[in-house]
Amino acid sequence: DLMNLTMVCDHRILYGADGAEFLAMVRKLLEEPLSLAM
């Protein structure tokens, strides 16, 4: 199954690379939920 993630941020406050890093972490946690328990 697939899930689309979208994030909107104000580039005056948050750089796009930081937003991409955050979404990568969210993706990792969704793909490996047991990593939250460690």
Backbone torsions as a table, in degrees:
resi	resn	phi	psi	omega
1	ASP	NA	152.6	179.4
2	LEU	-118.9	150.0	176.6
3	MET	-137.2	127.9	177.7
4	ASN	-87.4	134.2	175.0
5	LEU	-116.7	134.1	178.5
6	THR	-133.8	140.9	178.2
7	MET	-135.0	136.6	176.1
8	VAL	-113.9	131.3	179.5
9	CYS	-139.2	154.5	177.1
10	ASP	-84.4	114.8	-176.1
11	HIS	-69.4	-8.1	173.5
12	ARG	-76.1	-19.8	-176.7
13	ILE	-110.8	-39.8	-172.8
14	LEU	-129.4	128.0	177.2
15	TYR	-75.7	150.3	179.9
16	GLY	-57.3	-37.5	179.8
17	ALA	-63.2	-37.0	177.8
18	ASP	-67.2	-39.8	177.1
19	GLY	-64.5	-40.7	178.1
20	ALA	-64.6	-38.7	177.7
21	GLU	-64.2	-41.2	177.8
22	PHE	-62.4	-46.4	179.9
23	LEU	-64.9	-33.8	176.7
24	ALA	-64.1	-39.2	178.1
25	MET	-67.8	-41.6	176.9
26	VAL	-60.4	-44.0	178.9
27	ARG	-60.2	-45.6	-179.8
28	LYS	-60.1	-43.6	-179.2
29	LEU	-67.0	-36.0	177.9
30	LEU	-70.4	-35.7	-179.5
31	GLU	-77.2	-28.1	-178.1
32	GLU	-131.4	72.1	-175.6
33	PRO	-62.9	-24.2	178.6
34	LEU	-66.6	-20.0	178.6
35	SER	-65.8	-18.8	176.0
36	LEU	-69.7	-27.6	-176.8
37	ALA	-81.1	-12.4	-176.1
38	MET	-96.4	NA	NA
